[in-house]
């Protein structure tokens, strides 16, 4: 069992274990040793979001990689998918993203990518943890074989051109006013430029990071400011990215929010019509709304569910040959272009449909009627309460109440001390009732 890595790398409160300079140094040494394969000059790229603690973790990781003989290329603040892309583009042996995604600034994390740009498998993460249990000098390079470090000055420009390349040739965003909320995060320099250079009139939010305001009342998990700005400015469209810009939620011209399930359905239908869809279906997670599953099946496509986490979506996409997948939260993976979720590229595919059809977002982005679904997050201290007898009985009782007309899903978050309680079904009042019963029980026992 992995102890350090969760569902999306290593994550926690900055300057507390495991997000300390000491652990970052140890992770880099172990990961560098694991990926030293062959006699070539080894290279690792490191990107980060805008958190203050990135200044602590970046040099610690750099020191660890240099100490085992790997050259380090520093990218500065860039989205997670940019790190994955540049890992492949630069023929690096390893990619690292310093980010805690949608979490508040007090948290941070370390995500690792292999030379193919994909997140590491459980087995490789386990191997890195085993190496960390060795001696302090294991794998250290002799003085003449130490690595070096340099900054890639044109990293932002490279990624901007890559993202623009994914927008269909012959289409432009001329005449569209678009609100983009960068959450004071990793996309603050790139997302507005991409939209502007494709022809849009751009209204920006969350583009003044100070190290402590990432995701604060902005971004994909707090899209209200973006929705209000769309209405206030008379914009045609809005998009809100999270702290590392690997997820997106959008708004139509009326300020109505559009989640990842609708975006997956929209892209799947569009790509099916144009003959681009591969694999005969799409991939979602256990959190996906039943309405999406029924919509996809109505297109004579398969809908495949995975555990929560874009890494599991990507694994299923690779195994099944699918090129569209994602999560309700807005992690959309389009494997024709990327190896991980990319909020900007997903938004551009939606905008391409708007431009091509010449219709407003309110018409284009609503592709199915979702079943009533309620999701509540319950924080806990100590051990997760899911094995508590009272909690298990509350879950079983709720499942019996909904029967075959709905479903219940209760799981522990892989990135924070939270239990997520979700239920959906035909009867909205009944769904509310069963979720409340489970949440109340968890709060009582924890």
C-alpha positions as CSV (number, residue, x, y, z in Angstrom):
1,X,0.0,0.0,0.0
2,X,1.2,3.5,-0.8
3,X,1.4,5.7,2.3
4,X,2.7,9.0,0.8
5,X,0.9,9.2,-2.5
6,X,-2.9,9.7,-2.7
7,X,-5.2,9.7,-5.7
8,X,-3.5,12.8,-7.2
9,X,0.1,12.8,-6.1
10,X,1.2,14.0,-2.6
11,X,-0.9,16.6,-0.9
12,X,-1.2,18.3,2.5
13,X,-0.7,21.5,4.5
14,X,2.4,23.4,3.5
15,X,5.3,23.1,5.9
16,X,3.7,20.1,7.7
17,X,4.5,16.6,6.7
18,X,4.4,15.4,4.0
19,X,4.6,18.9,2.4
20,X,7.9,19.9,3.8
21,X,11.2,20.8,2.1
22,X,12.8,17.7,3.7
23,X,10.2,15.4,2.2
24,X,10.3,17.2,-1.2
25,X,14.1,16.6,-1.2
26,X,13.6,12.9,-0.5
27,X,10.9,12.5,-3.1
28,X,13.1,14.1,-5.7
29,X,16.1,11.9,-4.9
30,X,13.9,8.8,-5.0
31,X,12.0,9.7,-8.1
32,X,15.2,10.7,-9.9
33,X,16.9,7.5,-9.0
34,X,13.8,5.5,-10.2
35,X,13.8,7.3,-13.6
36,X,17.6,7.2,-14.2
37,X,17.5,4.7,-17.1
38,X,20.3,4.5,-19.5
39,X,23.5,6.5,-20.0
40,X,22.0,9.6,-21.5
41,X,21.9,13.0,-19.8
42,X,18.7,12.8,-17.7
43,X,16.3,15.8,-17.4
44,X,13.3,16.7,-15.3
45,X,10.9,19.7,-15.8
46,X,9.3,21.4,-12.8
47,X,6.3,23.7,-12.9
48,X,4.2,25.2,-10.2
49,X,1.1,27.2,-9.4
50,X,1.1,30.5,-7.5
51,X,1.1,29.4,-3.9
52,X,3.7,31.0,-1.6
53,X,4.9,27.6,-0.5
54,X,6.0,26.8,-4.1
55,X,9.1,28.9,-3.3
56,X,10.0,26.4,-0.6
57,X,9.2,23.2,-2.5
58,X,10.8,24.2,-5.9
59,X,14.4,24.6,-4.7
60,X,14.1,21.5,-2.5
61,X,13.0,19.4,-5.4
62,X,15.7,20.9,-7.6
63,X,18.4,20.0,-5.0
64,X,17.1,16.4,-4.9
65,X,17.1,15.9,-8.6
66,X,20.5,17.6,-9.1
67,X,22.0,15.4,-6.4
68,X,21.1,12.2,-8.2
69,X,22.5,13.5,-11.5
70,X,19.4,14.9,-13.2
71,X,19.3,18.3,-15.0
72,X,16.4,20.5,-14.0
73,X,14.3,22.7,-16.3
74,X,12.3,25.2,-14.3
75,X,9.0,26.4,-15.9
76,X,7.7,28.8,-13.3
77,X,3.9,29.2,-12.9
78,X,2.1,27.1,-15.5
79,X,-0.9,24.8,-15.6
80,X,-0.5,21.1,-14.8
81,X,-1.3,20.1,-18.4
82,X,1.5,22.3,-19.6
83,X,3.9,20.4,-17.5
84,X,2.7,17.1,-18.9
85,X,3.0,18.5,-22.5
86,X,6.5,20.0,-22.0
87,X,7.7,16.8,-20.4
88,X,7.1,15.1,-23.7
89,X,8.1,18.0,-25.9
90,X,11.5,18.4,-24.1
91,X,12.1,14.7,-24.1
92,X,12.4,14.8,-20.3
93,X,12.6,11.7,-18.2
94,X,10.2,13.1,-15.5
95,X,7.8,16.0,-15.0
96,X,6.8,17.6,-11.7
97,X,3.9,19.9,-10.9
98,X,3.9,21.7,-7.5
99,X,0.2,22.3,-6.8
100,X,-2.7,21.4,-4.6
101,X,-5.2,22.1,-7.5
102,X,-8.5,23.5,-6.1
103,X,-7.4,23.5,-2.4
104,X,-6.8,26.7,-0.5
105,X,-3.4,28.3,-0.5
106,X,-2.3,26.8,2.8
107,X,-2.1,23.4,1.1
108,X,0.3,22.3,-1.6
109,X,1.2,19.1,-3.4
110,X,3.6,17.3,-5.7
111,X,2.4,15.6,-8.9
112,X,4.7,13.4,-11.0
113,X,4.6,12.6,-14.7
114,X,6.5,10.0,-16.6
115,X,8.4,10.6,-19.8
116,X,5.2,9.9,-21.8
117,X,3.4,12.8,-20.0
118,X,1.1,10.5,-18.1
119,X,0.7,10.5,-14.3
120,X,2.6,7.7,-12.6
121,X,0.9,4.3,-11.9
122,X,0.3,3.1,-8.4
123,X,3.2,0.6,-8.9
124,X,5.7,3.3,-9.8
125,X,4.6,5.5,-6.9
126,X,5.0,2.5,-4.6
127,X,8.6,1.9,-6.0
128,X,9.5,5.6,-5.3
129,X,8.2,5.2,-1.7
130,X,10.3,2.1,-1.2
131,X,13.4,4.0,-2.4
132,X,12.6,6.7,0.2
133,X,13.0,4.2,2.9
134,X,16.7,3.6,2.0
135,X,19.8,5.4,3.3
136,X,20.3,9.2,3.0
137,X,23.1,8.8,0.5
138,X,21.6,6.1,-1.7
139,X,21.7,7.0,-5.4
140,X,23.7,10.2,-5.0
141,X,25.8,11.1,-8.0
142,X,29.6,11.7,-7.8
143,X,30.6,15.4,-8.1
144,X,31.4,15.2,-11.8
145,X,28.0,13.8,-12.6
146,X,25.8,16.2,-10.6
147,X,22.9,17.8,-12.6
148,X,22.4,21.4,-13.4
149,X,19.4,23.8,-13.4
150,X,18.0,26.3,-15.9
151,X,14.8,28.3,-16.5
152,X,12.9,27.8,-19.8
153,X,12.2,31.4,-20.7
154,X,9.6,30.6,-23.5
155,X,7.6,28.0,-21.5
156,X,4.5,30.2,-21.5
157,X,4.7,30.9,-25.2
158,X,5.2,27.3,-26.1
159,X,2.1,26.3,-24.1
160,X,0.0,29.1,-25.5
161,X,0.7,28.0,-29.1
162,X,0.0,24.4,-28.2
163,X,-3.4,25.3,-26.8
164,X,-4.3,27.5,-29.8
165,X,-3.4,24.6,-32.1
166,X,-6.2,22.5,-30.6
167,X,-8.9,25.0,-31.8
168,X,-10.3,24.0,-35.2
169,X,-8.6,25.6,-38.2
170,X,-10.8,28.1,-40.0
171,X,-12.7,29.1,-36.8
172,X,-12.2,32.2,-34.8
173,X,-13.7,33.7,-31.6
174,X,-14.2,37.1,-33.2
175,X,-17.4,38.8,-32.0
176,X,-17.5,36.8,-28.7
177,X,-17.1,38.4,-25.3
178,X,-15.7,35.8,-22.9
179,X,-15.2,36.0,-19.1
180,X,-12.2,34.0,-17.9
181,X,-11.6,33.3,-14.2
182,X,-8.1,32.1,-13.6
183,X,-8.5,31.8,-9.7
184,X,-5.3,33.7,-9.2
185,X,-3.7,30.4,-10.2
186,X,-1.4,28.8,-12.7
187,X,-3.2,29.9,-15.8
188,X,-3.3,33.7,-15.0
189,X,-0.7,34.4,-17.7
190,X,-1.8,32.0,-20.4
191,X,-5.6,31.7,-20.5
192,X,-6.5,35.3,-21.3
193,X,-3.8,35.4,-24.0
194,X,-5.1,32.3,-25.7
195,X,-8.7,33.7,-25.9
196,X,-7.5,37.1,-27.0
197,X,-5.2,35.8,-29.7
198,X,-8.1,33.7,-31.1
199,X,-10.1,36.8,-31.5
200,X,-12.3,37.1,-28.4
201,X,-13.0,40.2,-26.3
202,X,-11.8,39.0,-22.9
203,X,-12.9,40.0,-19.4
204,X,-10.5,38.7,-16.8
205,X,-10.9,37.6,-13.1
206,X,-8.4,36.1,-10.8
207,X,-5.2,37.3,-12.6
208,X,-3.4,39.0,-9.7
209,X,-1.9,36.2,-7.6
210,X,-0.1,37.2,-4.4
211,X,0.8,33.8,-3.1
212,X,-2.2,33.6,-0.7
213,X,-5.3,34.2,-2.8
214,X,-5.3,31.2,-5.1
215,X,-8.9,29.7,-5.3
216,X,-10.2,32.3,-2.8
217,X,-13.8,32.9,-3.8
218,X,-12.9,32.3,-7.4
219,X,-12.2,29.5,-9.8
220,X,-13.9,26.3,-10.8
221,X,-15.0,25.5,-7.2
222,X,-16.3,29.0,-6.6
223,X,-17.7,30.1,-10.0
224,X,-20.2,32.6,-8.7
225,X,-18.0,35.6,-9.5
226,X,-17.6,34.4,-13.0
227,X,-21.3,33.8,-13.5
228,X,-22.1,37.3,-12.1
229,X,-19.5,38.9,-14.4
230,X,-21.0,37.2,-17.5
231,X,-24.4,38.8,-16.7
232,X,-22.9,42.2,-15.7
233,X,-20.8,42.6,-18.8
234,X,-23.2,41.0,-21.3
235,X,-20.7,38.3,-22.1
236,X,-21.5,35.4,-24.4
237,X,-19.7,32.8,-22.4
238,X,-17.7,32.3,-19.2
239,X,-15.2,29.8,-18.0
240,X,-13.6,29.3,-14.6
241,X,-10.4,27.3,-14.1
242,X,-9.1,25.9,-10.8
243,X,-5.7,26.6,-9.3
244,X,-3.7,24.4,-11.6
245,X,-6.1,24.8,-14.6
246,X,-6.7,21.1,-15.2
247,X,-10.4,21.5,-14.6
248,X,-13.0,23.9,-15.9
249,X,-16.7,24.8,-15.4
250,X,-18.5,27.2,-17.8
251,X,-21.4,29.5,-17.8
252,X,-23.9,30.4,-20.6
253,X,-24.8,33.9,-21.5
254,X,-27.5,34.0,-18.7
255,X,-25.0,33.1,-16.0
256,X,-26.2,29.5,-15.7
257,X,-23.5,27.1,-14.7
258,X,-22.6,24.2,-17.0
259,X,-20.7,21.3,-15.3
260,X,-18.3,18.7,-16.6
261,X,-21.0,16.1,-17.4
262,X,-22.7,18.5,-19.8
263,X,-19.3,19.3,-21.4
264,X,-18.5,15.6,-21.8
265,X,-21.8,15.0,-23.5
266,X,-21.4,18.0,-25.8
267,X,-17.9,17.1,-26.9
268,X,-18.8,13.4,-27.4
269,X,-21.8,14.2,-29.6
270,X,-19.8,16.8,-31.6
271,X,-16.9,14.5,-32.1
272,X,-19.2,11.6,-33.0
273,X,-20.9,13.7,-35.7
274,X,-17.5,14.7,-37.2
275,X,-16.2,11.2,-37.1
276,X,-13.5,12.0,-34.6
277,X,-14.8,10.0,-31.6
278,X,-12.8,6.9,-30.9
279,X,-13.5,3.8,-28.8
280,X,-17.2,3.7,-29.4
281,X,-18.0,5.6,-26.2
282,X,-16.8,7.9,-23.5
283,X,-15.4,7.4,-20.0
284,X,-16.8,9.0,-16.8
285,X,-16.6,8.2,-13.1
286,X,-18.9,6.8,-10.5
287,X,-19.9,10.5,-9.8
288,X,-21.3,11.1,-13.3
289,X,-25.0,11.9,-13.4
290,X,-27.2,9.1,-14.6
291,X,-28.6,11.6,-17.2
292,X,-25.2,11.7,-18.9
293,X,-25.0,7.9,-19.0
294,X,-28.5,7.7,-20.6
295,X,-27.6,10.5,-23.1
296,X,-24.5,8.7,-24.2
297,X,-26.2,5.4,-24.5
298,X,-28.9,7.2,-26.6
299,X,-26.2,8.1,-29.1
300,X,-25.5,4.3,-29.4
301,X,-22.2,4.8,-27.5
302,X,-20.8,3.0,-24.4
303,X,-20.5,4.8,-21.1
304,X,-17.7,3.4,-18.9
305,X,-17.4,4.4,-15.3
306,X,-14.2,4.5,-13.2
307,X,-13.3,5.4,-9.7
308,X,-13.0,9.1,-9.0
309,X,-9.8,10.7,-10.2
310,X,-8.7,11.7,-13.6
311,X,-5.8,9.3,-13.5
312,X,-8.3,6.4,-13.5
313,X,-10.2,8.0,-16.3
314,X,-7.0,8.2,-18.3
315,X,-6.1,4.6,-17.6
316,X,-9.5,3.4,-18.8
317,X,-9.2,5.6,-21.9
318,X,-5.8,4.2,-22.8
319,X,-7.0,0.6,-22.2
320,X,-10.2,1.0,-24.2
321,X,-9.0,3.3,-27.0
322,X,-11.3,6.2,-26.0
323,X,-10.4,9.8,-26.7
324,X,-13.1,11.6,-24.7
325,X,-13.4,11.2,-20.9
326,X,-13.7,13.2,-17.7
327,X,-15.3,14.0,-14.5
328,X,-18.4,16.0,-13.4
329,X,-16.0,18.4,-11.6
330,X,-14.6,19.6,-14.9
331,X,-11.6,17.4,-15.4
332,X,-12.0,16.8,-19.2
333,X,-9.5,14.6,-20.9
334,X,-9.2,14.8,-24.7
335,X,-6.5,12.4,-25.5
336,X,-6.1,13.6,-29.1
337,X,-4.3,16.5,-27.5
338,X,-3.4,15.8,-23.9
339,X,-2.4,13.1,-21.4
340,X,-4.3,14.7,-18.5
341,X,-7.2,17.1,-17.9
342,X,-6.8,20.5,-19.5
343,X,-9.5,23.1,-18.7
344,X,-8.5,25.5,-21.4
345,X,-8.5,22.9,-24.2
346,X,-11.9,21.6,-23.0
347,X,-13.4,25.1,-23.0
348,X,-12.0,25.7,-26.6
349,X,-13.8,22.6,-27.8
350,X,-17.1,23.9,-26.4
351,X,-16.5,27.3,-27.9
352,X,-15.8,25.7,-31.3
353,X,-19.3,24.2,-31.3
354,X,-20.7,27.6,-30.4
355,X,-18.9,29.2,-33.3
356,X,-19.7,26.5,-35.7
357,X,-23.4,26.4,-35.0
358,X,-23.8,30.2,-34.5
359,X,-26.1,29.5,-31.5
360,X,-25.9,30.9,-27.9
361,X,-24.3,28.9,-25.2
362,X,-27.7,28.4,-23.4
363,X,-28.8,26.3,-26.4
364,X,-25.6,24.5,-27.2
365,X,-24.4,23.6,-23.7
366,X,-27.5,21.9,-22.4
367,X,-27.4,18.5,-24.0
368,X,-29.4,16.4,-21.4
369,X,-31.6,16.8,-18.4
370,X,-29.7,15.7,-15.3
371,X,-31.4,13.6,-12.7
372,X,-31.7,15.3,-9.3
373,X,-28.3,14.8,-7.6
374,X,-27.1,16.1,-4.2
375,X,-23.5,16.1,-3.1
376,X,-22.4,17.0,0.4
377,X,-18.9,17.1,1.9
378,X,-18.3,16.3,5.5
379,X,-15.0,17.0,7.2
380,X,-13.7,14.6,9.9
381,X,-10.8,14.3,12.3
382,X,-8.9,11.1,12.9
383,X,-9.8,7.9,11.1
384,X,-12.4,8.0,8.3
385,X,-15.8,7.1,9.7
386,X,-17.0,5.0,6.8
387,X,-16.5,1.7,8.7
388,X,-18.6,2.8,11.7
389,X,-21.6,0.6,12.2
390,X,-24.1,3.4,12.4
391,X,-22.7,5.0,9.2
392,X,-22.9,1.7,7.4
393,X,-26.5,1.2,8.5
394,X,-27.4,4.8,7.4
395,X,-25.9,4.1,3.9
396,X,-27.7,0.7,3.6
397,X,-31.0,2.3,4.7
398,X,-30.6,5.0,2.1
399,X,-29.9,2.6,-0.6
400,X,-33.0,0.6,0.3
401,X,-35.1,3.8,0.3
402,X,-34.0,4.8,-3.2
403,X,-34.2,1.3,-4.6
404,X,-33.7,0.9,-8.3
405,X,-34.8,4.5,-9.0
406,X,-31.5,6.0,-7.9
407,X,-28.1,5.3,-6.3
408,X,-26.0,6.3,-3.3
409,X,-22.2,6.8,-3.3
410,X,-20.2,7.6,-0.2
411,X,-16.5,7.8,-0.3
412,X,-13.5,9.4,1.3
413,X,-11.7,12.1,-0.7
414,X,-8.2,11.2,-1.9
415,X,-6.9,14.7,-1.4
416,X,-8.3,16.0,1.9
417,X,-10.0,14.8,5.2
418,X,-13.5,14.9,3.7
419,X,-16.2,12.3,3.2
420,X,-18.2,12.9,0.1
421,X,-21.9,11.8,0.2
422,X,-23.7,11.7,-3.1
423,X,-27.2,10.5,-4.0
424,X,-29.3,10.8,-7.1
425,X,-32.7,9.6,-8.3
426,X,-36.0,10.6,-9.8
427,X,-37.4,12.2,-6.7
428,X,-35.5,15.3,-5.6
429,X,-37.0,15.5,-2.2
430,X,-36.2,11.9,-1.5
431,X,-32.6,12.4,-2.6
432,X,-32.3,15.3,-0.2
433,X,-33.7,13.2,2.6
434,X,-31.3,10.3,2.2
435,X,-28.2,12.5,1.9
436,X,-29.1,14.4,5.0
437,X,-29.6,11.2,6.9
438,X,-26.1,10.0,6.0
439,X,-24.5,13.4,6.6
440,X,-26.1,13.7,10.0
441,X,-24.9,10.3,11.1
442,X,-21.3,10.9,9.9
443,X,-21.3,14.2,11.8
444,X,-22.6,12.5,15.0
445,X,-20.0,9.8,15.0
446,X,-17.0,11.9,14.0
